[in-house]
Amino acid sequence: MKNLGNMLKQAQQMQTRMAEMQAKLEATVVDGQAGGGMVKVSLTGKGDLKRVSIDPSLMDDREVLEDLLVAAHADAKQKVEAQMADEMQKATAGLNLPGGLPGGLKLPF
């Protein structure tokens, strides 16, 4: 029974840490860029696009602009995922979770 009590305590700790992590990530904004900074995007920790900045010189070349927007978004998304993985590691630190995160838990992306 002591083992079950420890598991319940760890589950409560995990739930609290996950809620804290979620709140922190929602407040986080990460910037991605492409084309040497000619295109920039900002994403929240949840992946919501908040801002796009485009160098005016790119307005005449639609295909290049489209490619740079995709690349800037991918850059920001990669940074969000890295930050989420770091926060997840912090949230689960010290918890004895056999086999890692339950059920192959994945991040929202």
C-alpha positions as CSV (number, residue, x, y, z in Angstrom):
1,M,0.0,0.0,0.0
2,K,2.9,2.3,0.7
3,N,3.9,2.0,-3.0
4,L,0.4,3.0,-4.1
5,G,0.5,6.0,-1.9
6,N,3.9,7.0,-3.4
7,M,2.5,6.6,-6.9
8,L,-0.5,8.8,-6.1
9,K,1.7,11.4,-4.5
10,Q,3.9,11.4,-7.6
11,A,0.9,11.6,-9.9
12,Q,-0.3,14.7,-7.9
13,Q,3.2,16.3,-8.2
14,M,3.3,15.6,-11.9
15,Q,-0.2,17.1,-12.4
16,T,0.9,20.3,-10.5
17,R,4.1,20.6,-12.5
18,M,2.4,20.0,-15.8
19,A,-0.2,22.8,-15.0
20,E,2.7,25.1,-14.1
21,M,4.5,24.2,-17.3
22,Q,1.4,24.7,-19.4
23,A,0.9,28.2,-18.0
24,K,4.5,29.1,-18.5
25,L,4.5,27.9,-22.1
26,E,1.2,29.8,-22.9
27,A,3.0,33.0,-21.8
28,T,6.1,32.3,-23.8
29,V,6.7,33.8,-27.3
30,V,9.4,32.3,-29.5
31,D,10.8,34.0,-32.6
32,G,11.9,32.2,-35.8
33,Q,13.5,33.7,-38.8
34,A,14.6,32.9,-42.3
35,G,16.5,34.6,-45.1
36,G,19.0,36.2,-42.8
37,G,16.2,37.8,-40.7
38,M,14.3,39.1,-43.7
39,V,11.3,37.1,-42.6
40,K,10.4,36.7,-38.9
41,V,7.5,35.0,-37.1
42,S,6.6,34.8,-33.5
43,L,4.8,31.7,-32.0
44,T,3.4,31.1,-28.6
45,G,4.4,28.0,-26.6
46,K,1.2,26.5,-27.8
47,G,2.1,27.1,-31.5
48,D,-0.2,30.1,-32.1
49,L,1.2,32.5,-34.7
50,K,1.3,36.0,-33.1
51,R,3.3,38.1,-35.5
52,V,4.9,38.1,-38.9
53,S,7.5,40.6,-40.1
54,I,8.6,40.8,-43.7
55,D,11.4,42.9,-45.2
56,P,9.7,45.1,-47.9
57,S,12.3,44.1,-50.5
58,L,10.7,40.6,-50.6
59,M,7.3,41.9,-51.7
60,D,8.2,41.5,-55.4
61,D,9.1,37.8,-55.3
62,R,6.1,35.9,-54.1
63,E,7.7,32.4,-54.3
64,V,10.7,33.4,-52.3
65,L,8.5,35.1,-49.7
66,E,6.3,32.0,-49.4
67,D,9.4,29.7,-48.9
68,L,10.9,32.0,-46.3
69,L,7.6,32.2,-44.4
70,V,7.5,28.4,-44.2
71,A,11.2,28.3,-43.2
72,A,10.7,30.9,-40.5
73,H,7.7,29.1,-39.1
74,A,9.7,25.8,-39.0
75,D,12.5,27.6,-37.2
76,A,10.1,29.0,-34.6
77,K,8.3,25.6,-34.2
78,Q,11.6,23.8,-33.6
79,K,12.5,26.3,-30.9
80,V,9.1,25.9,-29.3
81,E,9.5,22.1,-29.3
82,A,13.0,22.3,-27.8
83,Q,11.7,24.6,-25.1
84,M,8.7,22.3,-24.4
85,A,11.0,19.3,-24.1
86,D,13.2,21.2,-21.7
87,E,10.2,22.2,-19.6
88,M,8.9,18.7,-19.7
89,Q,12.2,17.4,-18.4
90,K,12.1,19.9,-15.6
91,A,8.5,19.0,-14.8
92,T,9.3,15.3,-14.5
93,A,12.6,15.7,-12.7
94,G,12.7,13.7,-9.5
95,L,9.6,11.6,-10.3
96,N,10.2,7.9,-10.6
97,L,8.3,7.2,-13.8
98,P,9.1,3.7,-15.0
99,G,9.6,3.8,-18.8
100,G,9.5,7.6,-19.0
101,L,6.3,9.5,-19.7
102,P,3.1,7.4,-19.6
103,G,1.6,6.1,-22.8
104,G,4.3,7.6,-25.0
105,L,3.0,11.1,-24.1
106,K,3.9,13.5,-26.8
107,L,4.1,17.2,-26.8
108,P,1.3,19.1,-28.6
109,F,3.3,19.4,-31.9
